[in-house]
Amino acid sequence: MKQRLRTALIGLVAACAASVQAGVLERSLIPVARPDAALAPQQLAFSSAIPQLPTSNIRPEQRPVSAQVLAVAARPSDLPLLGPDTSLMPYLRPKALEQEAFFKKRKLRKGSVCGDINIQGKAVGRVPGRIKACGIKDAVQITSVSGVALSRPSTMDCGTAIALNKWVDKSVKPTFKRRGPVVELQVAAHYACRTRNNQKGARISEHGKGRAIDISAFKMADGEVVTVLNGWRKNPSKRQLTKIWRGACGPFGTVLGPNSDRYHRDHFHLDTARHRRGPYCR
């Protein structure tokens, strides 16, 4: 009787332990490996067909050296150096070239005005006028803008110099890029204490305030000169001149060309006067 009771208790404890273990496995976050006996025959065959990767060395192999690098390494030492257009490796910039670029930039910065390295010239200070309304408070004498020379040093204020530089950089140079490049602007007039169009009794011109410049032609690198007088009459010069005339409308407050009146048939008048209704371009 006692033996039967002991066997029953052992069986009950084993059943409880199995039940608890099954519950723990169901709630466990760690998956339990499925025994091989529970796998289907197809799964066993598939798993056995997968090759086992070595676990001793799992680092990736280095990429093999390219044929181009091997060809350079095998190059005879007495063979002359390849040119930059055929060399597999770029040449180092010569020290002399670096110094030349450094001193060139330093020279440009030294000769710049109006806080812009692209505006070259010198400060001349106050320019008095023989008429009360004329004169410039802080004048500069400009020799080039955006790398394009002026045919003669031109006196103006910094606002006009900045507008001229922007116009040349954004409109003149791109327009004449294929035909040029443009290297010089022909200046017909800059600062002059006079009335508008030199008419007696008229108001003081913007030239008399240092806020205007007249451009009559554009010189290219090959020596070609595109004049406003002749170029405005025929293509392709007319299309290009019309484009840069429109490009000036914005940087400058007043833009006058051959279509405005007889006084401007041979040049562009550009000034930085501001109008209530925006730029006046004609």
C-alpha positions as CSV (number, residue, x, y, z in Angstrom):
1,M,0.0,0.0,0.0
2,K,2.8,2.4,0.9
3,Q,4.7,1.5,-2.2
4,R,1.7,2.3,-4.4
5,L,1.2,5.7,-2.6
6,R,4.9,6.6,-3.1
7,T,4.7,5.7,-6.9
8,A,1.6,7.9,-7.3
9,L,3.2,10.8,-5.5
10,I,6.3,10.6,-7.7
11,G,4.1,10.5,-10.8
12,L,2.1,13.5,-9.6
13,V,5.3,15.5,-8.9
14,A,6.7,14.7,-12.3
15,A,3.5,15.7,-14.0
16,C,3.5,19.1,-12.2
17,A,7.1,19.7,-13.1
18,A,6.5,19.0,-16.8
19,S,3.5,21.3,-16.7
20,V,5.5,24.1,-15.1
21,Q,8.3,23.7,-17.6
22,A,5.9,23.8,-20.5
23,G,4.4,27.0,-19.2
24,V,7.8,28.6,-18.7
25,L,8.8,27.8,-22.3
26,E,5.6,29.3,-23.6
27,R,6.2,32.6,-21.8
28,S,10.0,32.7,-22.4
29,L,11.5,35.3,-24.7
30,I,14.3,33.0,-25.8
31,P,13.3,30.5,-28.5
32,V,13.9,26.8,-28.0
33,A,15.5,24.8,-30.7
34,R,13.2,22.3,-32.3
35,P,14.4,18.8,-32.0
36,D,15.5,17.0,-35.1
37,A,12.8,14.4,-34.6
38,A,10.2,17.1,-35.0
39,L,11.5,18.3,-38.4
40,A,10.0,17.0,-41.5
41,P,12.1,14.9,-43.8
42,Q,12.3,17.6,-46.4
43,Q,13.5,20.2,-43.9
44,L,16.2,17.8,-42.7
45,A,17.4,17.2,-46.2
46,F,17.5,21.0,-46.9
47,S,19.4,21.8,-43.7
48,S,22.0,19.1,-44.3
49,A,22.6,20.4,-47.9
50,I,23.6,23.9,-46.6
51,P,27.4,24.1,-46.4
52,Q,28.8,24.9,-42.9
53,L,30.8,28.1,-42.9
54,P,34.1,28.1,-41.0
55,T,33.9,29.8,-37.7
56,S,37.7,30.3,-37.2
57,N,38.1,33.2,-39.7
58,I,35.1,35.3,-40.6
59,R,36.9,38.5,-41.7
60,P,36.3,39.6,-45.3
61,E,39.1,39.2,-47.8
62,Q,40.9,42.3,-49.2
63,R,39.9,43.5,-52.6
64,P,42.5,42.4,-55.2
65,V,44.8,45.0,-56.6
66,S,43.4,46.6,-59.8
67,A,45.1,46.0,-63.2
68,Q,45.8,49.8,-63.5
69,V,47.8,49.9,-60.3
70,L,49.7,46.8,-61.2
71,A,50.5,48.4,-64.6
72,V,51.9,51.5,-62.9
73,A,53.9,49.4,-60.5
74,A,55.4,47.4,-63.4
75,R,56.4,50.6,-65.3
76,P,60.1,50.7,-66.1
77,S,62.0,53.3,-64.1
78,D,63.8,54.7,-67.2
79,L,60.5,55.4,-69.0
80,P,59.7,59.2,-69.2
81,L,56.9,60.4,-67.0
82,L,53.4,60.4,-68.5
83,G,51.6,63.7,-69.2
84,P,48.7,64.9,-67.1
85,D,46.3,63.9,-69.8
86,T,47.4,60.2,-69.8
87,S,48.7,59.8,-66.2
88,L,46.8,57.5,-63.9
89,M,47.7,59.7,-60.9
90,P,47.5,63.5,-60.7
91,Y,50.7,65.4,-60.4
92,L,51.4,67.4,-57.2
93,R,51.0,71.1,-57.6
94,P,54.4,72.7,-57.9
95,K,55.4,74.9,-54.9
96,A,56.2,77.8,-57.2
97,L,52.6,77.7,-58.6
98,E,51.2,77.8,-55.1
99,Q,53.3,80.8,-54.3
100,E,52.3,82.5,-57.5
101,A,48.6,82.0,-56.8
102,F,49.1,83.2,-53.2
103,F,50.9,86.4,-54.2
104,K,48.4,87.1,-57.0
105,K,45.5,86.9,-54.6
106,R,47.4,89.0,-52.1
107,K,48.0,91.6,-54.7
108,L,44.4,91.6,-55.8
109,R,43.2,92.0,-52.2
110,K,45.7,94.9,-51.7
111,G,44.3,96.7,-54.8
112,S,40.6,96.0,-54.1
113,V,38.1,98.6,-53.0
114,C,34.5,98.6,-51.7
115,G,35.2,95.5,-49.7
116,D,35.2,93.2,-52.7
117,I,38.4,91.6,-54.1
118,N,36.8,91.6,-57.6
119,I,36.6,95.4,-57.7
120,Q,40.0,96.7,-58.4
121,G,41.0,100.4,-58.0
122,K,41.8,102.9,-55.3
123,A,40.0,105.1,-52.9
124,V,40.1,108.8,-53.6
125,G,37.9,110.1,-50.8
126,R,35.8,113.2,-51.2
127,V,35.4,114.7,-54.6
128,P,34.0,118.3,-54.5
129,G,31.9,119.6,-57.4
130,R,32.0,123.0,-59.0
131,I,28.2,123.0,-58.6
132,K,26.5,122.6,-55.2
133,A,24.6,119.5,-56.2
134,C,27.7,117.7,-57.6
135,G,30.4,115.8,-55.9
136,I,31.0,112.4,-54.2
137,K,31.5,111.9,-50.5
138,D,33.5,108.6,-50.6
139,A,34.7,108.2,-54.2
140,V,36.7,105.3,-55.7
141,Q,38.5,105.1,-59.0
142,I,37.8,101.8,-60.6
143,T,40.2,100.0,-63.0
144,S,38.6,96.6,-63.4
145,V,35.5,94.6,-62.2
146,S,35.2,90.8,-62.1
147,G,38.5,90.5,-64.0
148,V,37.3,92.8,-66.9
149,A,39.4,96.0,-67.3
150,L,37.9,99.4,-67.8
151,S,39.4,101.3,-70.7
152,R,40.2,104.2,-68.4
153,P,40.0,104.6,-64.6
154,S,36.5,105.6,-63.7
155,T,35.4,107.6,-60.7
156,M,32.2,106.7,-58.9
157,D,30.8,105.7,-55.5
158,C,30.9,102.2,-54.1
159,G,27.2,101.5,-54.8
160,T,27.8,102.1,-58.5
161,A,31.0,100.0,-58.5
162,I,29.2,97.1,-56.8
163,A,26.4,97.3,-59.3
164,L,28.9,97.4,-62.2
165,N,30.7,94.4,-60.9
166,K,27.5,92.4,-60.5
167,W,26.3,93.3,-64.0
168,V,29.6,92.2,-65.6
169,D,29.8,89.0,-63.6
170,K,26.2,87.9,-64.0
171,S,25.4,89.2,-67.5
172,V,28.2,90.6,-69.6
173,K,30.7,87.7,-69.2
174,P,28.2,84.9,-69.6
175,T,26.7,86.5,-72.7
176,F,30.0,86.9,-74.4
177,K,31.5,83.6,-73.1
178,R,31.6,81.9,-76.5
179,R,32.4,84.9,-78.5
180,G,35.0,86.3,-76.1
181,P,35.9,86.1,-73.4
182,V,35.3,89.9,-72.8
183,V,38.4,91.5,-71.5
184,E,37.6,95.3,-71.5
185,L,34.7,97.7,-71.2
186,Q,35.0,100.9,-73.3
187,V,34.0,103.7,-70.9
188,A,32.4,106.7,-72.7
189,A,31.8,108.7,-69.5
190,H,32.0,108.4,-65.7
191,Y,32.0,111.2,-63.1
192,A,31.4,114.6,-64.6
193,C,29.8,117.6,-62.9
194,R,27.1,118.5,-65.5
195,T,23.4,118.6,-66.2
196,R,21.5,115.8,-67.9
197,N,22.5,115.4,-71.5
198,N,24.5,118.6,-71.1
199,Q,21.3,120.6,-71.5
200,K,21.2,124.1,-70.1
201,G,18.7,124.4,-67.2
202,A,18.3,120.7,-66.8
203,R,18.7,118.8,-63.5
204,I,22.1,117.6,-62.4
205,S,23.0,114.3,-64.0
206,E,23.7,111.2,-62.0
207,H,27.2,111.4,-63.5
208,G,27.7,114.5,-61.4
209,K,26.9,112.5,-58.2
210,G,29.3,109.6,-59.0
211,R,26.4,107.3,-59.5
212,A,26.6,106.7,-63.3
213,I,28.8,105.2,-66.0
214,D,28.4,105.0,-69.8
215,I,29.6,102.0,-71.7
216,S,30.1,102.3,-75.5
217,A,31.8,99.0,-76.5
218,F,33.0,95.6,-75.3
219,K,36.5,94.3,-76.3
220,M,37.1,90.5,-76.7
221,A,40.3,88.6,-76.0
222,D,41.0,88.2,-79.7
223,G,40.9,92.0,-80.3
224,E,37.3,92.1,-81.6
225,V,35.3,95.1,-80.4
226,V,31.5,95.0,-80.2
227,T,30.2,98.6,-80.3
228,V,26.8,99.6,-79.1
229,L,26.4,101.9,-82.2
230,N,27.0,99.3,-84.8
231,G,26.2,96.1,-82.9
232,W,22.7,97.3,-82.1
233,R,21.7,97.2,-85.8
234,K,22.5,93.6,-86.7
235,N,22.7,90.1,-85.2
236,P,24.3,88.3,-83.5
237,S,25.6,91.4,-81.8
238,K,22.1,92.9,-81.4
239,R,20.8,89.8,-79.5
240,Q,23.8,89.8,-77.2
241,L,23.7,93.6,-76.6
242,T,19.9,93.4,-75.9
243,K,20.5,90.6,-73.4
244,I,23.2,92.5,-71.4
245,W,21.0,95.6,-71.6
246,R,18.2,93.7,-69.9
247,G,20.7,92.2,-67.4
248,A,21.6,95.7,-66.3
249,C,18.0,96.4,-65.3
250,G,18.0,95.5,-61.7
251,P,21.6,96.0,-60.5
252,F,21.1,99.6,-61.9
253,G,18.1,101.8,-61.2
254,T,18.3,103.5,-64.7
255,V,19.3,101.8,-67.9
256,L,19.2,103.7,-71.2
257,G,20.2,102.4,-74.6
258,P,19.8,103.2,-78.3
259,N,16.1,102.9,-78.2
260,S,15.6,105.5,-75.5
261,D,16.6,108.7,-77.3
262,R,19.2,110.2,-79.7
263,Y,21.5,111.0,-76.8
264,H,22.1,107.3,-76.1
265,R,22.3,105.8,-79.6
266,D,25.9,104.8,-79.2
267,H,26.2,103.7,-75.5
268,F,24.5,102.3,-72.5
269,H,23.8,104.7,-69.7
270,L,23.8,103.0,-66.3
271,D,23.1,104.7,-63.0
272,T,22.1,103.6,-59.5
273,A,19.3,106.2,-59.0
274,R,16.3,104.7,-57.3
275,H,12.7,105.3,-58.6
276,R,9.5,104.8,-56.8
277,R,8.1,102.3,-59.3
278,G,11.4,100.3,-59.6
279,P,14.1,100.3,-62.2
280,Y,13.6,102.5,-65.2
281,C,14.9,100.7,-68.3
282,R,14.4,102.0,-71.8
